[in-house]
Amino acid sequence: MSDGGKKISVGRILMLAACGILGSRKSRRSFRDEEVRQLLTERFPGGKVSFRKAGGGRWKCWFDDLPEAAFPVRVARRGGDPVPAFHFCLSCGDGEAIWRYYVERYRKEAGSLDAWDIAKLETGETYLTLAYACVQDIRRGTEQLEAFYRWGARQPHWDRVFRQKDACIFCVFQGGPLPGVSPLDYKYYTRPRESPDRLLERCAGVLREYYAYYLLPSPDFSQEELLAYAAEKWNWEAMRGAPKDVYRGDERLPPGMFSGVWIYGQSNRWPEVSIGGLYIMAVRLGFDVRGTPEDFAFTGVDGRNYKFSYQFFRDIEVSQYGGRKAVKRVWHYLREEDVIAPETWKIANRGRVMPCVEISREVEEEMLGIRLEYK
């Protein structure tokens, strides 16, 4: 056998040995009460925990001083940690069970969590869900959460909540006047150990990014705040995927002049910019722009009049893969009196269509009089 063959054989032997250590040779039925007792002793040193077999590879467990918050130990199938082989082990669900118990007890006896949706909690999941549309929604939710945490800190075994691996807090931006921007992370999962202040900061950041991208009037941020945020967030000289060179004729323009505008591109598609972002580009290029970032017009370098608005859209039916029909809201702009919209085949199978303008070569050269070069 070659040296390479010996190395492979040794590797396989080590892997099999590791699998044995992890318990991969145990069947689901081979765990006994003694092993459950050992797990509980190691997991809760000094704690008084009782248990009884519940059948089906499960044991019902409880702290003697908190019997109403029973939690399961179950036989779980695992794999890939660290050996890529399936094995059985014992899994303890104390943190999740205590979290659910204290959420319900707090709502009944101590305070309100009505800013949070508990539907997932009632179906056996661990999530409290906060759907928000403005900073006031977020602040109300985080203030309730902070009061809950203060109350929980006085309860027995509350520390187990902060040791669980599963996320229990789910925050989602439920949307503003325009569709959510698909590249933005508008869904956020976290665990209870993240402070409510940090949660407020993260969720408010999603709002700020949404309104800065579209340059829409915001109930929470001034236009100056949004422009300052956008200039720092979307700096073309440092932003990945942004054009590296901008030319007007033979003149090279500094890419930094468009900082604050996010041009979003995907493979096999022209880059896209929001209507508000295009407004900024036109102003900085020196066009006589008439209107606001939501509704404006200017004359392009080709002498034709262009009009843009977030109100320029139509709902159209498209055919998707498999012959399915779907209705999509499609935004367009006007060139003189002509409606310029994405071709139907381009949008038929997109997950969502954004109120954006494709920065095609035609738009670059005939409308804006520039050339964007990517490296």
DRENTIDREN-466393 format. One record per residue (C-alpha): residue in three letters; residue number from 0; x, y, z. Coordinates in steps of 0.02 Angstrom, whole numbers, padded with zeros to 5 digits, always signed. Example, Ala and Ser with C-alpha at 12.3 -4.5 7.8 and 13.67 -1.06 7.14 Angstrom:
2
@vexmar->ALA&keke->0&X->+00615&Y->-00225&Z->+00390
@vexmar->SER&keke->1&X->+00684&Y->-00053&Z->+00357
This chain:
375
@vexmar->MET&keke->0&X->+00000&Y->+00000&Z->+00000
@vexmar->SER&keke->1&X->+00064&Y->+00173&Z->-00043
@vexmar->ASP&keke->2&X->+00101&Y->+00306&Z->+00087
@vexmar->GLY&keke->3&X->-00053&Y->+00397&Z->+00026
@vexmar->GLY&keke->4&X->-00154&Y->+00240&Z->+00053
@vexmar->LYS&keke->5&X->-00088&Y->+00223&Z->+00230
@vexmar->LYS&keke->6&X->-00135&Y->+00403&Z->+00268
@vexmar->ILE&keke->7&X->-00311&Y->+00375&Z->+00207
@vexmar->SER&keke->8&X->-00328&Y->+00216&Z->+00308
@vexmar->VAL&keke->9&X->-00266&Y->+00300&Z->+00466
@vexmar->GLY&keke->10&X->-00386&Y->+00444&Z->+00437
@vexmar->ARG&keke->11&X->-00531&Y->+00324&Z->+00420
@vexmar->ILE&keke->12&X->-00481&Y->+00233&Z->+00579
@vexmar->LEU&keke->13&X->-00473&Y->+00397&Z->+00675
@vexmar->MET&keke->14&X->-00642&Y->+00448&Z->+00607
@vexmar->LEU&keke->15&X->-00721&Y->+00284&Z->+00659
@vexmar->ALA&keke->16&X->-00645&Y->+00299&Z->+00831
@vexmar->ALA&keke->17&X->-00714&Y->+00475&Z->+00849
@vexmar->CYS&keke->18&X->-00884&Y->+00416&Z->+00793
@vexmar->GLY&keke->19&X->-00880&Y->+00286&Z->+00930
@vexmar->ILE&keke->20&X->-00840&Y->+00419&Z->+01059
@vexmar->LEU&keke->21&X->-00985&Y->+00526&Z->+00999
@vexmar->GLY&keke->22&X->-01105&Y->+00382&Z->+01021
@vexmar->SER&keke->23&X->-01143&Y->+00344&Z->+00841
@vexmar->ARG&keke->24&X->-01153&Y->+00159&Z->+00882
@vexmar->LYS&keke->25&X->-01293&Y->+00187&Z->+01007
@vexmar->SER&keke->26&X->-01469&Y->+00158&Z->+00945
@vexmar->ARG&keke->27&X->-01613&Y->+00270&Z->+00991
@vexmar->ARG&keke->28&X->-01671&Y->+00142&Z->+01120
@vexmar->SER&keke->29&X->-01504&Y->+00112&Z->+01206
@vexmar->PHE&keke->30&X->-01504&Y->+00264&Z->+01323
@vexmar->ARG&keke->31&X->-01551&Y->+00226&Z->+01503
@vexmar->ASP&keke->32&X->-01604&Y->+00322&Z->+01657
@vexmar->GLU&keke->33&X->-01426&Y->+00318&Z->+01723
@vexmar->GLU&keke->34&X->-01364&Y->+00417&Z->+01574
@vexmar->VAL&keke->35&X->-01504&Y->+00544&Z->+01593
@vexmar->ARG&keke->36&X->-01460&Y->+00564&Z->+01777
@vexmar->GLN&keke->37&X->-01277&Y->+00590&Z->+01731
@vexmar->LEU&keke->38&X->-01324&Y->+00722&Z->+01600
@vexmar->LEU&keke->39&X->-01431&Y->+00818&Z->+01725
@vexmar->THR&keke->40&X->-01297&Y->+00808&Z->+01860
@vexmar->GLU&keke->41&X->-01165&Y->+00877&Z->+01742
@vexmar->ARG&keke->42&X->-01281&Y->+01010&Z->+01670
@vexmar->PHE&keke->43&X->-01349&Y->+01071&Z->+01838
@vexmar->PRO&keke->44&X->-01213&Y->+01042&Z->+01968
@vexmar->GLY&keke->45&X->-01286&Y->+01065&Z->+02141
@vexmar->GLY&keke->46&X->-01462&Y->+01083&Z->+02071
@vexmar->LYS&keke->47&X->-01605&Y->+00973&Z->+02126
@vexmar->VAL&keke->48&X->-01682&Y->+00900&Z->+01971
@vexmar->SER&keke->49&X->-01806&Y->+00757&Z->+01959
@vexmar->PHE&keke->50&X->-01859&Y->+00658&Z->+01807
@vexmar->ARG&keke->51&X->-01963&Y->+00513&Z->+01747
@vexmar->LYS&keke->52&X->-01968&Y->+00417&Z->+01584
@vexmar->ALA&keke->53&X->-02102&Y->+00477&Z->+01465
@vexmar->GLY&keke->54&X->-02076&Y->+00348&Z->+01328
@vexmar->GLY&keke->55&X->-02022&Y->+00365&Z->+01148
@vexmar->GLY&keke->56&X->-01844&Y->+00415&Z->+01192
@vexmar->ARG&keke->57&X->-01903&Y->+00558&Z->+01305
@vexmar->TRP&keke->58&X->-01891&Y->+00599&Z->+01489
@vexmar->LYS&keke->59&X->-01992&Y->+00730&Z->+01582
@vexmar->CYS&keke->60&X->-01880&Y->+00833&Z->+01696
@vexmar->TRP&keke->61&X->-01908&Y->+00974&Z->+01819
@vexmar->PHE&keke->62&X->-01820&Y->+01077&Z->+01950
@vexmar->ASP&keke->63&X->-01886&Y->+01031&Z->+02121
@vexmar->ASP&keke->64&X->-01914&Y->+01216&Z->+02160
@vexmar->LEU&keke->65&X->-02000&Y->+01248&Z->+01991
@vexmar->PRO&keke->66&X->-02099&Y->+01090&Z->+01950
@vexmar->GLU&keke->67&X->-02225&Y->+01183&Z->+01841
@vexmar->ALA&keke->68&X->-02089&Y->+01222&Z->+01712
@vexmar->ALA&keke->69&X->-02055&Y->+01044&Z->+01659
@vexmar->PHE&keke->70&X->-01929&Y->+01021&Z->+01519
@vexmar->PRO&keke->71&X->-01886&Y->+00872&Z->+01409
@vexmar->VAL&keke->72&X->-01730&Y->+00769&Z->+01387
@vexmar->ARG&keke->73&X->-01742&Y->+00675&Z->+01224
@vexmar->VAL&keke->74&X->-01638&Y->+00564&Z->+01113
@vexmar->ALA&keke->75&X->-01583&Y->+00668&Z->+00965
@vexmar->ARG&keke->76&X->-01500&Y->+00621&Z->+00802
@vexmar->ARG&keke->77&X->-01348&Y->+00726&Z->+00762
@vexmar->GLY&keke->78&X->-01215&Y->+00733&Z->+00628
@vexmar->GLY&keke->79&X->-01067&Y->+00833&Z->+00571
@vexmar->ASP&keke->80&X->-01008&Y->+00897&Z->+00740
@vexmar->PRO&keke->81&X->-00862&Y->+00872&Z->+00718
@vexmar->VAL&keke->82&X->-00867&Y->+00704&Z->+00628
@vexmar->PRO&keke->83&X->-00978&Y->+00698&Z->+00474
@vexmar->ALA&keke->84&X->-01071&Y->+00543&Z->+00534
@vexmar->PHE&keke->85&X->-01243&Y->+00526&Z->+00612
@vexmar->HIS&keke->86&X->-01253&Y->+00478&Z->+00793
@vexmar->PHE&keke->87&X->-01376&Y->+00482&Z->+00936
@vexmar->CYS&keke->88&X->-01357&Y->+00587&Z->+01093
@vexmar->LEU&keke->89&X->-01461&Y->+00659&Z->+01234
@vexmar->SER&keke->90&X->-01528&Y->+00834&Z->+01211
@vexmar->CYS&keke->91&X->-01594&Y->+00944&Z->+01352
@vexmar->GLY&keke->92&X->-01728&Y->+01076&Z->+01319
@vexmar->ASP&keke->93&X->-01724&Y->+01169&Z->+01485
@vexmar->GLY&keke->94&X->-01692&Y->+01343&Z->+01416
@vexmar->GLU&keke->95&X->-01833&Y->+01339&Z->+01288
@vexmar->ALA&keke->96&X->-01959&Y->+01268&Z->+01413
@vexmar->ILE&keke->97&X->-01916&Y->+01394&Z->+01547
@vexmar->TRP&keke->98&X->-01925&Y->+01536&Z->+01420
@vexmar->ARG&keke->99&X->-02100&Y->+01484&Z->+01367
@vexmar->TYR&keke->100&X->-02155&Y->+01461&Z->+01547
@vexmar->TYR&keke->101&X->-02096&Y->+01633&Z->+01603
@vexmar->VAL&keke->102&X->-02169&Y->+01721&Z->+01450
@vexmar->GLU&keke->103&X->-02340&Y->+01650&Z->+01492
@vexmar->ARG&keke->104&X->-02325&Y->+01681&Z->+01678
@vexmar->TYR&keke->105&X->-02267&Y->+01860&Z->+01652
@vexmar->ARG&keke->106&X->-02413&Y->+01899&Z->+01536
@vexmar->LYS&keke->107&X->-02538&Y->+01828&Z->+01661
@vexmar->GLU&keke->108&X->-02466&Y->+01898&Z->+01822
@vexmar->ALA&keke->109&X->-02343&Y->+02040&Z->+01796
@vexmar->GLY&keke->110&X->-02347&Y->+02141&Z->+01636
@vexmar->SER&keke->111&X->-02387&Y->+02159&Z->+01453
@vexmar->LEU&keke->112&X->-02301&Y->+02095&Z->+01297
@vexmar->ASP&keke->113&X->-02439&Y->+02151&Z->+01180
@vexmar->ALA&keke->114&X->-02315&Y->+02230&Z->+01059
@vexmar->TRP&keke->115&X->-02256&Y->+02053&Z->+01023
@vexmar->ASP&keke->116&X->-02342&Y->+01916&Z->+00926
@vexmar->ILE&keke->117&X->-02338&Y->+01752&Z->+01023
@vexmar->ALA&keke->118&X->-02421&Y->+01642&Z->+00890
@vexmar->LYS&keke->119&X->-02260&Y->+01545&Z->+00860
@vexmar->LEU&keke->120&X->-02239&Y->+01519&Z->+01046
@vexmar->GLU&keke->121&X->-02412&Y->+01441&Z->+01056
@vexmar->THR&keke->122&X->-02370&Y->+01316&Z->+00918
@vexmar->GLY&keke->123&X->-02217&Y->+01248&Z->+01007
@vexmar->GLU&keke->124&X->-02085&Y->+01366&Z->+00936
@vexmar->THR&keke->125&X->-01984&Y->+01484&Z->+01043
@vexmar->TYR&keke->126&X->-02012&Y->+01648&Z->+00951
@vexmar->LEU&keke->127&X->-02082&Y->+01812&Z->+01009
@vexmar->THR&keke->128&X->-02108&Y->+01913&Z->+00850
@vexmar->LEU&keke->129&X->-02100&Y->+02102&Z->+00836
@vexmar->ALA&keke->130&X->-02169&Y->+02172&Z->+00672
@vexmar->TYR&keke->131&X->-02128&Y->+02356&Z->+00659
@vexmar->ALA&keke->132&X->-02149&Y->+02500&Z->+00538
@vexmar->CYS&keke->133&X->-02073&Y->+02644&Z->+00635
@vexmar->VAL&keke->134&X->-01956&Y->+02679&Z->+00781
@vexmar->GLN&keke->135&X->-02104&Y->+02701&Z->+00898
@vexmar->ASP&keke->136&X->-02155&Y->+02520&Z->+00865
@vexmar->ILE&keke->137&X->-01978&Y->+02461&Z->+00902
@vexmar->ARG&keke->138&X->-01961&Y->+02566&Z->+01060
@vexmar->ARG&keke->139&X->-02126&Y->+02502&Z->+01127
@vexmar->GLY&keke->140&X->-02072&Y->+02323&Z->+01096
@vexmar->THR&keke->141&X->-01899&Y->+02341&Z->+01173
@vexmar->GLU&keke->142&X->-01967&Y->+02433&Z->+01325
@vexmar->GLN&keke->143&X->-02087&Y->+02290&Z->+01357
@vexmar->LEU&keke->144&X->-01946&Y->+02165&Z->+01332
@vexmar->GLU&keke->145&X->-01833&Y->+02257&Z->+01453
@vexmar->ALA&keke->146&X->-01970&Y->+02257&Z->+01587
@vexmar->PHE&keke->147&X->-01993&Y->+02070&Z->+01558
@vexmar->TYR&keke->148&X->-01807&Y->+02039&Z->+01578
@vexmar->ARG&keke->149&X->-01800&Y->+02140&Z->+01740
@vexmar->TRP&keke->150&X->-01943&Y->+02036&Z->+01809
@vexmar->GLY&keke->151&X->-01865&Y->+01875&Z->+01747
@vexmar->ALA&keke->152&X->-01700&Y->+01912&Z->+01832
@vexmar->ARG&keke->153&X->-01788&Y->+01889&Z->+02000
@vexmar->GLN&keke->154&X->-01858&Y->+01718&Z->+01954
@vexmar->PRO&keke->155&X->-01775&Y->+01550&Z->+01991
@vexmar->HIS&keke->156&X->-01673&Y->+01472&Z->+01851
@vexmar->TRP&keke->157&X->-01695&Y->+01624&Z->+01737
@vexmar->ASP&keke->158&X->-01511&Y->+01606&Z->+01691
@vexmar->ARG&keke->159&X->-01554&Y->+01450&Z->+01590
@vexmar->VAL&keke->160&X->-01647&Y->+01561&Z->+01465
@vexmar->PHE&keke->161&X->-01484&Y->+01648&Z->+01418
@vexmar->ARG&keke->162&X->-01390&Y->+01486&Z->+01389
@vexmar->GLN&keke->163&X->-01503&Y->+01411&Z->+01258
@vexmar->LYS&keke->164&X->-01445&Y->+01398&Z->+01079
@vexmar->ASP&keke->165&X->-01609&Y->+01434&Z->+00990
@vexmar->ALA&keke->166&X->-01659&Y->+01610&Z->+00943
@vexmar->CYS&keke->167&X->-01812&Y->+01673&Z->+01036
@vexmar->ILE&keke->168&X->-01829&Y->+01850&Z->+00970
@vexmar->PHE&keke->169&X->-01883&Y->+01881&Z->+00791
@vexmar->CYS&keke->170&X->-01897&Y->+02059&Z->+00725
@vexmar->VAL&keke->171&X->-01961&Y->+02097&Z->+00552
@vexmar->PHE&keke->172&X->-01987&Y->+02261&Z->+00462
@vexmar->GLN&keke->173&X->-02166&Y->+02246&Z->+00400
@vexmar->GLY&keke->174&X->-02141&Y->+02371&Z->+00262
@vexmar->GLY&keke->175&X->-02158&Y->+02552&Z->+00216
@vexmar->PRO&keke->176&X->-02243&Y->+02633&Z->+00067
@vexmar->LEU&keke->177&X->-02133&Y->+02537&Z->-00056
@vexmar->PRO&keke->178&X->-02077&Y->+02355&Z->-00065
@vexmar->GLY&keke->179&X->-01939&Y->+02300&Z->+00052
@vexmar->VAL&keke->180&X->-01768&Y->+02309&Z->-00029
@vexmar->SER&keke->181&X->-01718&Y->+02128&Z->-00060
@vexmar->PRO&keke->182&X->-01532&Y->+02145&Z->-00024
@vexmar->LEU&keke->183&X->-01568&Y->+02225&Z->+00145
@vexmar->ASP&keke->184&X->-01578&Y->+02113&Z->+00297
@vexmar->TYR&keke->185&X->-01750&Y->+02163&Z->+00357
@vexmar->LYS&keke->186&X->-01776&Y->+02003&Z->+00460
@vexmar->TYR&keke->187&X->-01677&Y->+01984&Z->+00619
@vexmar->TYR&keke->188&X->-01664&Y->+01835&Z->+00737
@vexmar->THR&keke->189&X->-01575&Y->+01843&Z->+00903
@vexmar->ARG&keke->190&X->-01566&Y->+01764&Z->+01075
@vexmar->PRO&keke->191&X->-01625&Y->+01839&Z->+01240
@vexmar->ARG&keke->192&X->-01448&Y->+01882&Z->+01293
@vexmar->GLU&keke->193&X->-01444&Y->+02026&Z->+01167
@vexmar->SER&keke->194&X->-01492&Y->+02185&Z->+01259
@vexmar->PRO&keke->195&X->-01654&Y->+02277&Z->+01214
@vexmar->ASP&keke->196&X->-01549&Y->+02432&Z->+01178
@vexmar->ARG&keke->197&X->-01449&Y->+02336&Z->+01049
@vexmar->LEU&keke->198&X->-01610&Y->+02268&Z->+00976
@vexmar->LEU&keke->199&X->-01678&Y->+02445&Z->+00958
@vexmar->GLU&keke->200&X->-01518&Y->+02499&Z->+00871
@vexmar->ARG&keke->201&X->-01520&Y->+02354&Z->+00748
@vexmar->CYS&keke->202&X->-01704&Y->+02373&Z->+00701
@vexmar->ALA&keke->203&X->-01692&Y->+02562&Z->+00686
@vexmar->GLY&keke->204&X->-01544&Y->+02532&Z->+00570
@vexmar->VAL&keke->205&X->-01656&Y->+02432&Z->+00453
@vexmar->LEU&keke->206&X->-01780&Y->+02577&Z->+00447
@vexmar->ARG&keke->207&X->-01642&Y->+02703&Z->+00414
@vexmar->GLU&keke->208&X->-01571&Y->+02597&Z->+00273
@vexmar->TYR&keke->209&X->-01742&Y->+02574&Z->+00192
@vexmar->TYR&keke->210&X->-01783&Y->+02760&Z->+00190
@vexmar->ALA&keke->211&X->-01606&Y->+02808&Z->+00139
@vexmar->TYR&keke->212&X->-01610&Y->+02689&Z->-00009
@vexmar->TYR&keke->213&X->-01772&Y->+02759&Z->-00079
@vexmar->LEU&keke->214&X->-01743&Y->+02935&Z->-00010
@vexmar->LEU&keke->215&X->-01921&Y->+02939&Z->+00052
@vexmar->PRO&keke->216&X->-01989&Y->+03056&Z->+00185
@vexmar->SER&keke->217&X->-01972&Y->+02965&Z->+00351
@vexmar->PRO&keke->218&X->-02071&Y->+02990&Z->+00512
@vexmar->ASP&keke->219&X->-01912&Y->+02956&Z->+00610
@vexmar->PHE&keke->220&X->-01764&Y->+03029&Z->+00513
@vexmar->SER&keke->221&X->-01737&Y->+03195&Z->+00426
@vexmar->GLN&keke->222&X->-01678&Y->+03199&Z->+00245
@vexmar->GLU&keke->223&X->-01511&Y->+03268&Z->+00307
@vexmar->GLU&keke->224&X->-01491&Y->+03118&Z->+00423
@vexmar->LEU&keke->225&X->-01534&Y->+02998&Z->+00283
@vexmar->LEU&keke->226&X->-01412&Y->+03078&Z->+00160
@vexmar->ALA&keke->227&X->-01272&Y->+03076&Z->+00289
@vexmar->TYR&keke->228&X->-01307&Y->+02893&Z->+00329
@vexmar->ALA&keke->229&X->-01313&Y->+02846&Z->+00145
@vexmar->ALA&keke->230&X->-01150&Y->+02936&Z->+00106
@vexmar->GLU&keke->231&X->-01061&Y->+02834&Z->+00239
@vexmar->LYS&keke->232&X->-01150&Y->+02670&Z->+00201
@vexmar->TRP&keke->233&X->-01135&Y->+02674&Z->+00011
@vexmar->ASN&keke->234&X->-00966&Y->+02751&Z->-00022
@vexmar->TRP&keke->235&X->-00923&Y->+02707&Z->-00203
@vexmar->GLU&keke->236&X->-00737&Y->+02717&Z->-00170
@vexmar->ALA&keke->237&X->-00752&Y->+02575&Z->-00043
@vexmar->MET&keke->238&X->-00917&Y->+02489&Z->-00083
@vexmar->ARG&keke->239&X->-00905&Y->+02315&Z->-00155
@vexmar->GLY&keke->240&X->-00986&Y->+02301&Z->-00327
@vexmar->ALA&keke->241&X->-00995&Y->+02489&Z->-00358
@vexmar->PRO&keke->242&X->-00925&Y->+02564&Z->-00519
@vexmar->LYS&keke->243&X->-00740&Y->+02603&Z->-00500
@vexmar->ASP&keke->244&X->-00729&Y->+02731&Z->-00639
@vexmar->VAL&keke->245&X->-00855&Y->+02859&Z->-00702
@vexmar->TYR&keke->246&X->-00824&Y->+02954&Z->-00865
@vexmar->ARG&keke->247&X->-00914&Y->+03101&Z->-00946
@vexmar->GLY&keke->248&X->-00841&Y->+03101&Z->-01120
@vexmar->ASP&keke->249&X->-00653&Y->+03091&Z->-01091
@vexmar->GLU&keke->250&X->-00666&Y->+03169&Z->-00919
@vexmar->ARG&keke->251&X->-00646&Y->+03050&Z->-00773
@vexmar->LEU&keke->252&X->-00764&Y->+03097&Z->-00633
@vexmar->PRO&keke->253&X->-00725&Y->+03054&Z->-00453
@vexmar->PRO&keke->254&X->-00832&Y->+02902&Z->-00403
@vexmar->GLY&keke->255&X->-00853&Y->+02983&Z->-00234
@vexmar->MET&keke->256&X->-00970&Y->+03111&Z->-00310
@vexmar->PHE&keke->257&X->-01105&Y->+02976&Z->-00311
@vexmar->SER&keke->258&X->-01075&Y->+02912&Z->-00135
@vexmar->GLY&keke->259&X->-01241&Y->+02887&Z->-00048
@vexmar->VAL&keke->260&X->-01319&Y->+02804&Z->-00202
@vexmar->TRP&keke->261&X->-01331&Y->+02616&Z->-00197
@vexmar->ILE&keke->262&X->-01320&Y->+02537&Z->-00368
@vexmar->TYR&keke->263&X->-01379&Y->+02359&Z->-00348
@vexmar->GLY&keke->264&X->-01328&Y->+02232&Z->-00479
@vexmar->GLN&keke->265&X->-01346&Y->+02046&Z->-00505
@vexmar->SER&keke->266&X->-01270&Y->+01930&Z->-00633
@vexmar->ASN&keke->267&X->-01348&Y->+01938&Z->-00807
@vexmar->ARG&keke->268&X->-01444&Y->+02097&Z->-00763
@vexmar->TRP&keke->269&X->-01411&Y->+02281&Z->-00782
@vexmar->PRO&keke->270&X->-01373&Y->+02368&Z->-00617
@vexmar->GLU&keke->271&X->-01522&Y->+02454&Z->-00537
@vexmar->VAL&keke->272&X->-01540&Y->+02615&Z->-00440
@vexmar->SER&keke->273&X->-01690&Y->+02678&Z->-00343
@vexmar->ILE&keke->274&X->-01785&Y->+02826&Z->-00412
@vexmar->GLY&keke->275&X->-01724&Y->+02928&Z->-00264
@vexmar->GLY&keke->276&X->-01545&Y->+02873&Z->-00302
@vexmar->LEU&keke->277&X->-01564&Y->+02926&Z->-00483
@vexmar->TYR&keke->278&X->-01624&Y->+03096&Z->-00422
@vexmar->ILE&keke->279&X->-01461&Y->+03118&Z->-00325
@vexmar->MET&keke->280&X->-01357&Y->+03066&Z->-00476
@vexmar->ALA&keke->281&X->-01447&Y->+03189&Z->-00591
@vexmar->VAL&keke->282&X->-01427&Y->+03333&Z->-00468
@vexmar->ARG&keke->283&X->-01242&Y->+03299&Z->-00443
@vexmar->LEU&keke->284&X->-01214&Y->+03288&Z->-00631
@vexmar->GLY&keke->285&X->-01282&Y->+03465&Z->-00645
@vexmar->PHE&keke->286&X->-01449&Y->+03432&Z->-00729
@vexmar->ASP&keke->287&X->-01592&Y->+03555&Z->-00699
@vexmar->VAL&keke->288&X->-01695&Y->+03434&Z->-00596
@vexmar->ARG&keke->289&X->-01875&Y->+03486&Z->-00562
@vexmar->GLY&keke->290&X->-01967&Y->+03406&Z->-00416
@vexmar->THR&keke->291&X->-01925&Y->+03296&Z->-00267
@vexmar->PRO&keke->292&X->-01835&Y->+03128&Z->-00249
@vexmar->GLU&keke->293&X->-02005&Y->+03042&Z->-00259
@vexmar->ASP&keke->294&X->-02069&Y->+03133&Z->-00414
@vexmar->PHE&keke->295&X->-01955&Y->+03231&Z->-00531
@vexmar->ALA&keke->296&X->-01910&Y->+03271&Z->-00710
@vexmar->PHE&keke->297&X->-01759&Y->+03333&Z->-00808
@vexmar->THR&keke->298&X->-01699&Y->+03347&Z->-00986
@vexmar->GLY&keke->299&X->-01567&Y->+03218&Z->-01031
@vexmar->VAL&keke->300&X->-01411&Y->+03248&Z->-01134
@vexmar->ASP&keke->301&X->-01508&Y->+03184&Z->-01285
@vexmar->GLY&keke->302&X->-01629&Y->+03331&Z->-01269
@vexmar->ARG&keke->303&X->-01777&Y->+03223&Z->-01220
@vexmar->ASN&keke->304&X->-01881&Y->+03251&Z->-01064
@vexmar->TYR&keke->305&X->-01879&Y->+03114&Z->-00932
@vexmar->LYS&keke->306&X->-02004&Y->+03095&Z->-00790
@vexmar->PHE&keke->307&X->-01989&Y->+02981&Z->-00639
@vexmar->SER&keke->308&X->-02107&Y->+02945&Z->-00496
@vexmar->TYR&keke->309&X->-02139&Y->+02810&Z->-00368
@vexmar->GLN&keke->310&X->-02321&Y->+02828&Z->-00423
@vexmar->PHE&keke->311&X->-02282&Y->+02769&Z->-00600
@vexmar->PHE&keke->312&X->-02329&Y->+02585&Z->-00594
@vexmar->ARG&keke->313&X->-02448&Y->+02457&Z->-00666
@vexmar->ASP&keke->314&X->-02505&Y->+02287&Z->-00605
@vexmar->ILE&keke->315&X->-02483&Y->+02160&Z->-00745
@vexmar->GLU&keke->316&X->-02510&Y->+01974&Z->-00761
@vexmar->VAL&keke->317&X->-02357&Y->+01872&Z->-00808
@vexmar->SER&keke->318&X->-02327&Y->+01689&Z->-00849
@vexmar->GLN&keke->319&X->-02201&Y->+01601&Z->-00740
@vexmar->TYR&keke->320&X->-02108&Y->+01435&Z->-00749
@vexmar->GLY&keke->321&X->-02229&Y->+01290&Z->-00757
@vexmar->GLY&keke->322&X->-02366&Y->+01394&Z->-00836
@vexmar->ARG&keke->323&X->-02416&Y->+01480&Z->-00675
@vexmar->LYS&keke->324&X->-02491&Y->+01653&Z->-00682
@vexmar->ALA&keke->325&X->-02445&Y->+01793&Z->-00563
@vexmar->VAL&keke->326&X->-02485&Y->+01977&Z->-00545
@vexmar->LYS&keke->327&X->-02333&Y->+02089&Z->-00527
@vexmar->ARG&keke->328&X->-02323&Y->+02274&Z->-00488
@vexmar->VAL&keke->329&X->-02203&Y->+02350&Z->-00614
@vexmar->TRP&keke->330&X->-02132&Y->+02527&Z->-00605
@vexmar->HIS&keke->331&X->-02091&Y->+02628&Z->-00760
@vexmar->TYR&keke->332&X->-02036&Y->+02802&Z->-00811
@vexmar->LEU&keke->333&X->-02078&Y->+02918&Z->-00955
@vexmar->ARG&keke->334&X->-01964&Y->+02971&Z->-01097
@vexmar->GLU&keke->335&X->-02064&Y->+03109&Z->-01180
@vexmar->GLU&keke->336&X->-02232&Y->+03018&Z->-01187
@vexmar->ASP&keke->337&X->-02160&Y->+02843&Z->-01206
@vexmar->VAL&keke->338&X->-02177&Y->+02721&Z->-01059
@vexmar->ILE&keke->339&X->-02010&Y->+02638&Z->-01022
@vexmar->ALA&keke->340&X->-02032&Y->+02479&Z->-00919
@vexmar->PRO&keke->341&X->-01937&Y->+02316&Z->-00896
@vexmar->GLU&keke->342&X->-01979&Y->+02185&Z->-01024
@vexmar->THR&keke->343&X->-02105&Y->+02059&Z->-00958
@vexmar->TRP&keke->344&X->-01990&Y->+01910&Z->-00978
@vexmar->LYS&keke->345&X->-01862&Y->+01993&Z->-00867
@vexmar->ILE&keke->346&X->-01979&Y->+02009&Z->-00719
@vexmar->ALA&keke->347&X->-02089&Y->+01855&Z->-00738
@vexmar->ASN&keke->348&X->-01987&Y->+01745&Z->-00621
@vexmar->ARG&keke->349&X->-01911&Y->+01874&Z->-00506
@vexmar->GLY&keke->350&X->-01960&Y->+01857&Z->-00325
@vexmar->ARG&keke->351&X->-02008&Y->+02040&Z->-00319
@vexmar->VAL&keke->352&X->-01997&Y->+02191&Z->-00433
@vexmar->MET&keke->353&X->-01923&Y->+02348&Z->-00360
@vexmar->PRO&keke->354&X->-01965&Y->+02530&Z->-00401
@vexmar->CYS&keke->355&X->-01795&Y->+02554&Z->-00482
@vexmar->VAL&keke->356&X->-01718&Y->+02607&Z->-00647
@vexmar->GLU&keke->357&X->-01602&Y->+02494&Z->-00744
@vexmar->ILE&keke->358&X->-01438&Y->+02583&Z->-00778
@vexmar->SER&keke->359&X->-01416&Y->+02514&Z->-00953
@vexmar->ARG&keke->360&X->-01292&Y->+02582&Z->-01080
@vexmar->GLU&keke->361&X->-01437&Y->+02679&Z->-01157
@vexmar->VAL&keke->362&X->-01477&Y->+02762&Z->-00989
@vexmar->GLU&keke->363&X->-01294&Y->+02799&Z->-00957
@vexmar->GLU&keke->364&X->-01256&Y->+02875&Z->-01127
@vexmar->GLU&keke->365&X->-01419&Y->+02952&Z->-01190
@vexmar->MET&keke->366&X->-01498&Y->+03009&Z->-01028
@vexmar->LEU&keke->367&X->-01354&Y->+03045&Z->-00909
@vexmar->GLY&keke->368&X->-01208&Y->+03066&Z->-01029
@vexmar->ILE&keke->369&X->-01089&Y->+02960&Z->-00926
@vexmar->ARG&keke->370&X->-01006&Y->+02790&Z->-00936
@vexmar->LEU&keke->371&X->-00990&Y->+02678&Z->-00784
@vexmar->GLU&keke->372&X->-00848&Y->+02554&Z->-00783
@vexmar->TYR&keke->373&X->-00837&Y->+02407&Z->-00665
@vexmar->LYS&keke->374&X->-00678&Y->+02314&Z->-00622
